[in-house]
Amino acid sequence: MRTDPKPLVEITQSAIRVLVKELGVVDTIRFVNQFTPGYGDYTAERQDLLAGLSLDEIVSAIKQDAARGKAKARR
């Protein structure tokens, strides 16, 4: 059993090979893309989006969206 850590690049290459073998190229790409960093400033965007809303208003909006989603799923 190996006790010294492998270089990160070697681990990444091995993981990609396993994923491609098990999932195929397209699904491997989809999986890996989940972990790429986004862009923009989430904190500033969140503050702009929620400016002036109370917690109760935010919760109410979430519940309304969830109810609309369930209604669409039933159609």
PDB file of N, CA, C and O in Angstrom:
ATOM      1  N   MET A   1       0.838  -1.181   0.000  1.00  0.00           N
ATOM      2  CA  MET A   1       0.000   0.000   0.000  1.00  0.00           C
ATOM      3  C   MET A   1       0.883   1.244   0.000  1.00  0.00           C
ATOM      4  O   MET A   1       1.870   1.328   0.731  1.00  0.00           O
ATOM      5  N   ARG A   2       0.510   2.191  -0.825  1.00  0.00           N
ATOM      6  CA  ARG A   2       1.289   3.419  -0.967  1.00  0.00           C
ATOM      7  C   ARG A   2       0.926   4.398   0.147  1.00  0.00           C
ATOM      8  O   ARG A   2      -0.252   4.663   0.389  1.00  0.00           O
ATOM      9  N   THR A   3       1.942   4.932   0.824  1.00  0.00           N
ATOM     10  CA  THR A   3       1.680   5.861   1.923  1.00  0.00           C
ATOM     11  C   THR A   3       2.027   7.302   1.590  1.00  0.00           C
ATOM     12  O   THR A   3       1.521   8.220   2.235  1.00  0.00           O
ATOM     13  N   ASP A   4       2.886   7.519   0.591  1.00  0.00           N
ATOM     14  CA  ASP A   4       3.220   8.893   0.214  1.00  0.00           C
ATOM     15  C   ASP A   4       2.149   9.413  -0.752  1.00  0.00           C
ATOM     16  O   ASP A   4       1.688   8.672  -1.620  1.00  0.00           O
ATOM     17  N   PRO A   5       1.760  10.662  -0.609  1.00  0.00           N
ATOM     18  CA  PRO A   5       0.690  11.191  -1.458  1.00  0.00           C
ATOM     19  C   PRO A   5       1.151  11.367  -2.900  1.00  0.00           C
ATOM     20  O   PRO A   5       2.286  11.764  -3.164  1.00  0.00           O
ATOM     21  N   LYS A   6       0.248  11.065  -3.821  1.00  0.00           N
ATOM     22  CA  LYS A   6       0.520  11.289  -5.239  1.00  0.00           C
ATOM     23  C   LYS A   6       0.414  12.785  -5.526  1.00  0.00           C
ATOM     24  O   LYS A   6      -0.279  13.512  -4.813  1.00  0.00           O
ATOM     25  N   PRO A   7       1.092  13.234  -6.556  1.00  0.00           N
ATOM     26  CA  PRO A   7       0.912  14.629  -6.974  1.00  0.00           C
ATOM     27  C   PRO A   7      -0.544  14.847  -7.411  1.00  0.00           C
ATOM     28  O   PRO A   7      -1.170  13.943  -7.966  1.00  0.00           O
ATOM     29  N   LEU A   8      -1.067  16.022  -7.163  1.00  0.00           N
ATOM     30  CA  LEU A   8      -2.455  16.324  -7.476  1.00  0.00           C
ATOM     31  C   LEU A   8      -2.773  16.121  -8.953  1.00  0.00           C
ATOM     32  O   LEU A   8      -3.862  15.659  -9.291  1.00  0.00           O
ATOM     33  N   VAL A   9      -1.848  16.457  -9.829  1.00  0.00           N
ATOM     34  CA  VAL A   9      -2.091  16.285 -11.263  1.00  0.00           C
ATOM     35  C   VAL A   9      -2.286  14.804 -11.598  1.00  0.00           C
ATOM     36  O   VAL A   9      -3.110  14.467 -12.448  1.00  0.00           O
ATOM     37  N   GLU A  10      -1.546  13.933 -10.946  1.00  0.00           N
ATOM     38  CA  GLU A  10      -1.680  12.490 -11.174  1.00  0.00           C
ATOM     39  C   GLU A  10      -3.037  11.988 -10.674  1.00  0.00           C
ATOM     40  O   GLU A  10      -3.680  11.168 -11.330  1.00  0.00           O
ATOM     41  N   ILE A  11      -3.461  12.473  -9.533  1.00  0.00           N
ATOM     42  CA  ILE A  11      -4.776  12.095  -8.997  1.00  0.00           C
ATOM     43  C   ILE A  11      -5.879  12.557  -9.942  1.00  0.00           C
ATOM     44  O   ILE A  11      -6.818  11.813 -10.225  1.00  0.00           O
ATOM     45  N   THR A  12      -5.760  13.779 -10.422  1.00  0.00           N
ATOM     46  CA  THR A  12      -6.766  14.328 -11.331  1.00  0.00           C
ATOM     47  C   THR A  12      -6.847  13.517 -12.614  1.00  0.00           C
ATOM     48  O   THR A  12      -7.942  13.202 -13.079  1.00  0.00           O
ATOM     49  N   GLN A  13      -5.698  13.175 -13.191  1.00  0.00           N
ATOM     50  CA  GLN A  13      -5.682  12.384 -14.423  1.00  0.00           C
ATOM     51  C   GLN A  13      -6.308  11.010 -14.208  1.00  0.00           C
ATOM     52  O   GLN A  13      -7.074  10.538 -15.048  1.00  0.00           O
ATOM     53  N   SER A  14      -5.987  10.376 -13.098  1.00  0.00           N
ATOM     54  CA  SER A  14      -6.572   9.064 -12.793  1.00  0.00           C
ATOM     55  C   SER A  14      -8.082   9.165 -12.627  1.00  0.00           C
ATOM     56  O   SER A  14      -8.828   8.325 -13.129  1.00  0.00           O
ATOM     57  N   ALA A  15      -8.521  10.187 -11.927  1.00  0.00           N
ATOM     58  CA  ALA A  15      -9.954  10.366 -11.698  1.00  0.00           C
ATOM     59  C   ALA A  15     -10.696  10.599 -13.010  1.00  0.00           C
ATOM     60  O   ALA A  15     -11.775  10.045 -13.218  1.00  0.00           O
ATOM     61  N   ILE A  16     -10.132  11.408 -13.886  1.00  0.00           N
ATOM     62  CA  ILE A  16     -10.761  11.671 -15.183  1.00  0.00           C
ATOM     63  C   ILE A  16     -10.864  10.383 -15.992  1.00  0.00           C
ATOM     64  O   ILE A  16     -11.892  10.126 -16.619  1.00  0.00           O
ATOM     65  N   ARG A  17      -9.805   9.570 -15.983  1.00  0.00           N
ATOM     66  CA  ARG A  17      -9.846   8.290 -16.710  1.00  0.00           C
ATOM     67  C   ARG A  17     -10.964   7.391 -16.188  1.00  0.00           C
ATOM     68  O   ARG A  17     -11.695   6.785 -16.970  1.00  0.00           O
ATOM     69  N   VAL A  18     -11.095   7.308 -14.867  1.00  0.00           N
ATOM     70  CA  VAL A  18     -12.145   6.476 -14.269  1.00  0.00           C
ATOM     71  C   VAL A  18     -13.528   7.013 -14.642  1.00  0.00           C
ATOM     72  O   VAL A  18     -14.421   6.250 -15.012  1.00  0.00           O
ATOM     73  N   LEU A  19     -13.693   8.319 -14.541  1.00  0.00           N
ATOM     74  CA  LEU A  19     -14.984   8.912 -14.881  1.00  0.00           C
ATOM     75  C   LEU A  19     -15.351   8.676 -16.340  1.00  0.00           C
ATOM     76  O   LEU A  19     -16.490   8.323 -16.643  1.00  0.00           O
ATOM     77  N   VAL A  20     -14.397   8.867 -17.242  1.00  0.00           N
ATOM     78  CA  VAL A  20     -14.664   8.647 -18.663  1.00  0.00           C
ATOM     79  C   VAL A  20     -15.033   7.189 -18.909  1.00  0.00           C
ATOM     80  O   VAL A  20     -15.950   6.904 -19.679  1.00  0.00           O
ATOM     81  N   LYS A  21     -14.332   6.273 -18.266  1.00  0.00           N
ATOM     82  CA  LYS A  21     -14.617   4.844 -18.432  1.00  0.00           C
ATOM     83  C   LYS A  21     -16.029   4.508 -17.950  1.00  0.00           C
ATOM     84  O   LYS A  21     -16.745   3.750 -18.604  1.00  0.00           O
ATOM     85  N   GLU A  22     -16.427   5.067 -16.812  1.00  0.00           N
ATOM     86  CA  GLU A  22     -17.716   4.731 -16.212  1.00  0.00           C
ATOM     87  C   GLU A  22     -18.883   5.553 -16.763  1.00  0.00           C
ATOM     88  O   GLU A  22     -19.992   5.037 -16.907  1.00  0.00           O
ATOM     89  N   LEU A  23     -18.639   6.828 -17.071  1.00  0.00           N
ATOM     90  CA  LEU A  23     -19.724   7.724 -17.461  1.00  0.00           C
ATOM     91  C   LEU A  23     -19.735   8.080 -18.942  1.00  0.00           C
ATOM     92  O   LEU A  23     -20.771   8.472 -19.479  1.00  0.00           O
ATOM     93  N   GLY A  24     -18.600   7.949 -19.599  1.00  0.00           N
ATOM     94  CA  GLY A  24     -18.477   8.435 -20.962  1.00  0.00           C
ATOM     95  C   GLY A  24     -17.988   9.879 -20.944  1.00  0.00           C
ATOM     96  O   GLY A  24     -18.002  10.542 -19.908  1.00  0.00           O
ATOM     97  N   VAL A  25     -17.560  10.348 -22.102  1.00  0.00           N
ATOM     98  CA  VAL A  25     -16.952  11.675 -22.197  1.00  0.00           C
ATOM     99  C   VAL A  25     -17.954  12.784 -21.864  1.00  0.00           C
ATOM    100  O   VAL A  25     -17.649  13.678 -21.075  1.00  0.00           O
ATOM    101  N   VAL A  26     -19.135  12.729 -22.457  1.00  0.00           N
ATOM    102  CA  VAL A  26     -20.108  13.813 -22.281  1.00  0.00           C
ATOM    103  C   VAL A  26     -20.524  13.959 -20.822  1.00  0.00           C
ATOM    104  O   VAL A  26     -20.519  15.068 -20.286  1.00  0.00           O
ATOM    105  N   ASP A  27     -20.883  12.852 -20.175  1.00  0.00           N
ATOM    106  CA  ASP A  27     -21.313  12.946 -18.779  1.00  0.00           C
ATOM    107  C   ASP A  27     -20.158  13.291 -17.845  1.00  0.00           C
ATOM    108  O   ASP A  27     -20.371  13.913 -16.804  1.00  0.00           O
ATOM    109  N   THR A  28     -18.939  12.895 -18.203  1.00  0.00           N
ATOM    110  CA  THR A  28     -17.779  13.309 -17.406  1.00  0.00           C
ATOM    111  C   THR A  28     -17.620  14.818 -17.462  1.00  0.00           C
ATOM    112  O   THR A  28     -17.388  15.459 -16.437  1.00  0.00           O
ATOM    113  N   ILE A  29     -17.744  15.386 -18.648  1.00  0.00           N
ATOM    114  CA  ILE A  29     -17.638  16.838 -18.797  1.00  0.00           C
ATOM    115  C   ILE A  29     -18.738  17.531 -18.004  1.00  0.00           C
ATOM    116  O   ILE A  29     -18.487  18.522 -17.319  1.00  0.00           O
ATOM    117  N   ARG A  30     -19.948  17.012 -18.095  1.00  0.00           N
ATOM    118  CA  ARG A  30     -21.061  17.603 -17.339  1.00  0.00           C
ATOM    119  C   ARG A  30     -20.780  17.551 -15.842  1.00  0.00           C
ATOM    120  O   ARG A  30     -21.036  18.518 -15.125  1.00  0.00           O
ATOM    121  N   PHE A  31     -20.254  16.422 -15.371  1.00  0.00           N
ATOM    122  CA  PHE A  31     -19.951  16.262 -13.951  1.00  0.00           C
ATOM    123  C   PHE A  31     -18.868  17.243 -13.511  1.00  0.00           C
ATOM    124  O   PHE A  31     -19.024  17.932 -12.503  1.00  0.00           O
ATOM    125  N   VAL A  32     -17.787  17.306 -14.255  1.00  0.00           N
ATOM    126  CA  VAL A  32     -16.663  18.172 -13.884  1.00  0.00           C
ATOM    127  C   VAL A  32     -17.069  19.645 -13.921  1.00  0.00           C
ATOM    128  O   VAL A  32     -16.605  20.435 -13.099  1.00  0.00           O
ATOM    129  N   ASN A  33     -17.922  20.016 -14.858  1.00  0.00           N
ATOM    130  CA  ASN A  33     -18.349  21.415 -14.972  1.00  0.00           C
ATOM    131  C   ASN A  33     -19.138  21.899 -13.764  1.00  0.00           C
ATOM    132  O   ASN A  33     -19.252  23.105 -13.544  1.00  0.00           O
ATOM    133  N   GLN A  34     -19.680  20.984 -12.985  1.00  0.00           N
ATOM    134  CA  GLN A  34     -20.389  21.384 -11.765  1.00  0.00           C
ATOM    135  C   GLN A  34     -19.463  22.091 -10.784  1.00  0.00           C
ATOM    136  O   GLN A  34     -19.914  22.892  -9.966  1.00  0.00           O
ATOM    137  N   PHE A  35     -18.179  21.797 -10.866  1.00  0.00           N
ATOM    138  CA  PHE A  35     -17.226  22.261  -9.870  1.00  0.00           C
ATOM    139  C   PHE A  35     -16.352  23.406 -10.347  1.00  0.00           C
ATOM    140  O   PHE A  35     -15.412  23.795  -9.654  1.00  0.00           O
ATOM    141  N   THR A  36     -16.644  23.949 -11.515  1.00  0.00           N
ATOM    142  CA  THR A  36     -15.860  25.081 -11.993  1.00  0.00           C
ATOM    143  C   THR A  36     -16.388  26.356 -11.344  1.00  0.00           C
ATOM    144  O   THR A  36     -17.590  26.481 -11.109  1.00  0.00           O
ATOM    145  N   PRO A  37     -15.509  27.291 -11.056  1.00  0.00           N
ATOM    146  CA  PRO A  37     -15.959  28.521 -10.403  1.00  0.00           C
ATOM    147  C   PRO A  37     -16.843  29.341 -11.334  1.00  0.00           C
ATOM    148  O   PRO A  37     -16.638  29.362 -12.547  1.00  0.00           O
ATOM    149  N   GLY A  38     -17.801  29.998 -10.766  1.00  0.00           N
ATOM    150  CA  GLY A  38     -18.677  30.865 -11.537  1.00  0.00           C
ATOM    151  C   GLY A  38     -18.009  32.204 -11.789  1.00  0.00           C
ATOM    152  O   GLY A  38     -16.785  32.323 -11.721  1.00  0.00           O
ATOM    153  N   TYR A  39     -18.801  33.187 -12.073  1.00  0.00           N
ATOM    154  CA  TYR A  39     -18.265  34.518 -12.321  1.00  0.00           C
ATOM    155  C   TYR A  39     -19.184  35.533 -11.652  1.00  0.00           C
ATOM    156  O   TYR A  39     -20.308  35.208 -11.269  1.00  0.00           O
ATOM    157  N   GLY A  40     -18.711  36.727 -11.520  1.00  0.00           N
ATOM    158  CA  GLY A  40     -19.499  37.774 -10.887  1.00  0.00           C
ATOM    159  C   GLY A  40     -19.236  37.836  -9.394  1.00  0.00           C
ATOM    160  O   GLY A  40     -18.384  37.125  -8.860  1.00  0.00           O
ATOM    161  N   ASP A  41     -19.987  38.701  -8.739  1.00  0.00           N
ATOM    162  CA  ASP A  41     -19.853  38.907  -7.301  1.00  0.00           C
ATOM    163  C   ASP A  41     -21.167  38.501  -6.653  1.00  0.00           C
ATOM    164  O   ASP A  41     -22.105  39.295  -6.581  1.00  0.00           O
ATOM    165  N   TYR A  42     -21.230  37.255  -6.181  1.00  0.00           N
ATOM    166  CA  TYR A  42     -22.459  36.707  -5.625  1.00  0.00           C
ATOM    167  C   TYR A  42     -22.988  37.566  -4.476  1.00  0.00           C
ATOM    168  O   TYR A  42     -24.191  37.815  -4.389  1.00  0.00           O
ATOM    169  N   THR A  43     -22.102  38.013  -3.603  1.00  0.00           N
ATOM    170  CA  THR A  43     -22.532  38.782  -2.435  1.00  0.00           C
ATOM    171  C   THR A  43     -23.197  40.087  -2.857  1.00  0.00           C
ATOM    172  O   THR A  43     -24.264  40.429  -2.347  1.00  0.00           O
ATOM    173  N   ALA A  44     -22.589  40.811  -3.772  1.00  0.00           N
ATOM    174  CA  ALA A  44     -23.164  42.077  -4.241  1.00  0.00           C
ATOM    175  C   ALA A  44     -24.481  41.833  -4.974  1.00  0.00           C
ATOM    176  O   ALA A  44     -25.446  42.573  -4.783  1.00  0.00           O
ATOM    177  N   GLU A  45     -24.523  40.796  -5.813  1.00  0.00           N
ATOM    178  CA  GLU A  45     -25.749  40.491  -6.552  1.00  0.00           C
ATOM    179  C   GLU A  45     -26.874  40.102  -5.600  1.00  0.00           C
ATOM    180  O   GLU A  45     -28.020  40.510  -5.793  1.00  0.00           O
ATOM    181  N   ARG A  46     -26.559  39.324  -4.586  1.00  0.00           N
ATOM    182  CA  ARG A  46     -27.561  38.908  -3.597  1.00  0.00           C
ATOM    183  C   ARG A  46     -28.095  40.121  -2.846  1.00  0.00           C
ATOM    184  O   ARG A  46     -29.300  40.235  -2.622  1.00  0.00           O
ATOM    185  N   GLN A  47     -27.201  41.026  -2.459  1.00  0.00           N
ATOM    186  CA  GLN A  47     -27.633  42.228  -1.740  1.00  0.00           C
ATOM    187  C   GLN A  47     -28.540  43.095  -2.611  1.00  0.00           C
ATOM    188  O   GLN A  47     -29.527  43.644  -2.123  1.00  0.00           O
ATOM    189  N   ASP A  48     -28.210  43.219  -3.895  1.00  0.00           N
ATOM    190  CA  ASP A  48     -29.054  43.992  -4.814  1.00  0.00           C
ATOM    191  C   ASP A  48     -30.412  43.323  -4.995  1.00  0.00           C
ATOM    192  O   ASP A  48     -31.446  43.991  -4.991  1.00  0.00           O
ATOM    193  N   LEU A  49     -30.405  42.020  -5.153  1.00  0.00           N
ATOM    194  CA  LEU A  49     -31.632  41.265  -5.400  1.00  0.00           C
ATOM    195  C   LEU A  49     -32.580  41.316  -4.205  1.00  0.00           C
ATOM    196  O   LEU A  49     -33.794  41.419  -4.376  1.00  0.00           O
ATOM    197  N   LEU A  50     -32.031  41.246  -3.012  1.00  0.00           N
ATOM    198  CA  LEU A  50     -32.852  41.156  -1.805  1.00  0.00           C
ATOM    199  C   LEU A  50     -33.018  42.485  -1.074  1.00  0.00           C
ATOM    200  O   LEU A  50     -33.613  42.530   0.003  1.00  0.00           O
ATOM    201  N   ALA A  51     -32.501  43.560  -1.648  1.00  0.00           N
ATOM    202  CA  ALA A  51     -32.566  44.872  -0.989  1.00  0.00           C
ATOM    203  C   ALA A  51     -34.013  45.256  -0.696  1.00  0.00           C
ATOM    204  O   ALA A  51     -34.874  45.198  -1.574  1.00  0.00           O
ATOM    205  N   GLY A  52     -34.265  45.643   0.535  1.00  0.00           N
ATOM    206  CA  GLY A  52     -35.592  46.116   0.911  1.00  0.00           C
ATOM    207  C   GLY A  52     -36.605  45.028   1.210  1.00  0.00           C
ATOM    208  O   GLY A  52     -37.742  45.342   1.562  1.00  0.00           O
ATOM    209  N   LEU A  53     -36.235  43.754   1.084  1.00  0.00           N
ATOM    210  CA  LEU A  53     -37.164  42.660   1.370  1.00  0.00           C
ATOM    211  C   LEU A  53     -36.942  42.144   2.779  1.00  0.00           C
ATOM    212  O   LEU A  53     -35.807  42.003   3.234  1.00  0.00           O
ATOM    213  N   SER A  54     -38.035  41.867   3.457  1.00  0.00           N
ATOM    214  CA  SER A  54     -37.925  41.263   4.784  1.00  0.00           C
ATOM    215  C   SER A  54     -37.742  39.758   4.629  1.00  0.00           C
ATOM    216  O   SER A  54     -37.967  39.207   3.552  1.00  0.00           O
ATOM    217  N   LEU A  55     -37.338  39.105   5.694  1.00  0.00           N
ATOM    218  CA  LEU A  55     -37.196  37.652   5.669  1.00  0.00           C
ATOM    219  C   LEU A  55     -38.534  36.994   5.361  1.00  0.00           C
ATOM    220  O   LEU A  55     -38.582  36.016   4.616  1.00  0.00           O
ATOM    221  N   ASP A  56     -39.618  37.515   5.922  1.00  0.00           N
ATOM    222  CA  ASP A  56     -40.949  36.954   5.652  1.00  0.00           C
ATOM    223  C   ASP A  56     -41.307  37.057   4.172  1.00  0.00           C
ATOM    224  O   ASP A  56     -41.899  36.134   3.613  1.00  0.00           O
ATOM    225  N   GLU A  57     -40.953  38.171   3.536  1.00  0.00           N
ATOM    226  CA  GLU A  57     -41.231  38.339   2.108  1.00  0.00           C
ATOM    227  C   GLU A  57     -40.422  37.352   1.270  1.00  0.00           C
ATOM    228  O   GLU A  57     -40.929  36.802   0.292  1.00  0.00           O
ATOM    229  N   ILE A  58     -39.188  37.134   1.645  1.00  0.00           N
ATOM    230  CA  ILE A  58     -38.335  36.186   0.922  1.00  0.00           C
ATOM    231  C   ILE A  58     -38.886  34.774   1.059  1.00  0.00           C
ATOM    232  O   ILE A  58     -38.983  34.044   0.072  1.00  0.00           O
ATOM    233  N   VAL A  59     -39.247  34.388   2.280  1.00  0.00           N
ATOM    234  CA  VAL A  59     -39.803  33.049   2.518  1.00  0.00           C
ATOM    235  C   VAL A  59     -41.101  32.874   1.741  1.00  0.00           C
ATOM    236  O   VAL A  59     -41.327  31.820   1.146  1.00  0.00           O
ATOM    237  N   SER A  60     -41.947  33.882   1.738  1.00  0.00           N
ATOM    238  CA  SER A  60     -43.210  33.822   1.003  1.00  0.00           C
ATOM    239  C   SER A  60     -42.964  33.630  -0.494  1.00  0.00           C
ATOM    240  O   SER A  60     -43.647  32.832  -1.137  1.00  0.00           O
ATOM    241  N   ALA A  61     -42.000  34.352  -1.047  1.00  0.00           N
ATOM    242  CA  ALA A  61     -41.673  34.218  -2.473  1.00  0.00           C
ATOM    243  C   ALA A  61     -41.159  32.819  -2.787  1.00  0.00           C
ATOM    244  O   ALA A  61     -41.499  32.253  -3.826  1.00  0.00           O
ATOM    245  N   ILE A  62     -40.352  32.263  -1.910  1.00  0.00           N
ATOM    246  CA  ILE A  62     -39.835  30.906  -2.113  1.00  0.00           C
ATOM    247  C   ILE A  62     -40.987  29.908  -2.121  1.00  0.00           C
ATOM    248  O   ILE A  62     -41.040  29.020  -2.971  1.00  0.00           O
ATOM    249  N   LYS A  63     -41.909  30.055  -1.172  1.00  0.00           N
ATOM    250  CA  LYS A  63     -43.059  29.141  -1.101  1.00  0.00           C
ATOM    251  C   LYS A  63     -43.940  29.265  -2.341  1.00  0.00           C
ATOM    252  O   LYS A  63     -44.434  28.258  -2.850  1.00  0.00           O
ATOM    253  N   GLN A  64     -44.141  30.484  -2.831  1.00  0.00           N
ATOM    254  CA  GLN A  64     -44.942  30.680  -4.040  1.00  0.00           C
ATOM    255  C   GLN A  64     -44.278  30.020  -5.244  1.00  0.00           C
ATOM    256  O   GLN A  64     -44.949  29.365  -6.041  1.00  0.00           O
ATOM    257  N   ASP A  65     -42.969  30.187  -5.379  1.00  0.00           N
ATOM    258  CA  ASP A  65     -42.243  29.551  -6.483  1.00  0.00           C
ATOM    259  C   ASP A  65     -42.335  28.033  -6.395  1.00  0.00           C
ATOM    260  O   ASP A  65     -42.513  27.360  -7.410  1.00  0.00           O
ATOM    261  N   ALA A  66     -42.214  27.494  -5.188  1.00  0.00           N
ATOM    262  CA  ALA A  66     -42.304  26.046  -5.003  1.00  0.00           C
ATOM    263  C   ALA A  66     -43.695  25.550  -5.374  1.00  0.00           C
ATOM    264  O   ALA A  66     -43.824  24.504  -6.010  1.00  0.00           O
ATOM    265  N   ALA A  67     -44.731  26.278  -4.991  1.00  0.00           N
ATOM    266  CA  ALA A  67     -46.103  25.885  -5.323  1.00  0.00           C
ATOM    267  C   ALA A  67     -46.321  25.924  -6.830  1.00  0.00           C
ATOM    268  O   ALA A  67     -46.978  25.043  -7.385  1.00  0.00           O
ATOM    269  N   ARG A  68     -45.775  26.940  -7.498  1.00  0.00           N
ATOM    270  CA  ARG A  68     -45.888  27.014  -8.958  1.00  0.00           C
ATOM    271  C   ARG A  68     -45.170  25.851  -9.625  1.00  0.00           C
ATOM    272  O   ARG A  68     -45.656  25.299 -10.613  1.00  0.00           O
ATOM    273  N   GLY A  69     -44.019  25.481  -9.089  1.00  0.00           N
ATOM    274  CA  GLY A  69     -43.267  24.355  -9.643  1.00  0.00           C
ATOM    275  C   GLY A  69     -44.021  23.050  -9.499  1.00  0.00           C
ATOM    276  O   GLY A  69     -44.020  22.230 -10.417  1.00  0.00           O
ATOM    277  N   LYS A  70     -44.666  22.845  -8.363  1.00  0.00           N
ATOM    278  CA  LYS A  70     -45.464  21.631  -8.152  1.00  0.00           C
ATOM    279  C   LYS A  70     -46.667  21.604  -9.080  1.00  0.00           C
ATOM    280  O   LYS A  70     -47.024  20.550  -9.605  1.00  0.00           O
ATOM    281  N   ALA A  71     -47.297  22.763  -9.287  1.00  0.00           N
ATOM    282  CA  ALA A  71     -48.453  22.835 -10.177  1.00  0.00           C
ATOM    283  C   ALA A  71     -48.048  22.500 -11.608  1.00  0.00           C
ATOM    284  O   ALA A  71     -48.783  21.803 -12.308  1.00  0.00           O
ATOM    285  N   LYS A  72     -46.896  22.983 -12.049  1.00  0.00           N
ATOM    286  CA  LYS A  72     -46.414  22.672 -13.399  1.00  0.00           C
ATOM    287  C   LYS A  72     -46.100  21.191 -13.539  1.00  0.00           C
ATOM    288  O   LYS A  72     -46.343  20.601 -14.592  1.00  0.00           O
ATOM    289  N   ALA A  73     -45.562  20.589 -12.489  1.00  0.00           N
ATOM    290  CA  ALA A  73     -45.192  19.172 -12.538  1.00  0.00           C
ATOM    291  C   ALA A  73     -46.423  18.288 -12.671  1.00  0.00           C
ATOM    292  O   ALA A  73     -46.346  17.204 -13.250  1.00  0.00           O
ATOM    293  N   ARG A  74     -47.555  18.736 -12.142  1.00  0.00           N
ATOM    294  CA  ARG A  74     -48.785  17.935 -12.210  1.00  0.00           C
ATOM    295  C   ARG A  74     -49.415  17.970 -13.590  1.00  0.00           C
ATOM    296  O   ARG A  74     -50.201  17.085 -13.928  1.00  0.00           O
ATOM    297  N   ARG A  75     -49.092  18.966 -14.390  1.00  0.00           N
ATOM    298  CA  ARG A  75     -49.722  19.104 -15.721  1.00  0.00           C
ATOM    299  C   ARG A  75     -49.236  18.085 -16.681  1.00  0.00           C
ATOM    300  O   ARG A  75     -49.667  18.068 -17.834  1.00  0.00           O
TER     301      ARG A  75
END
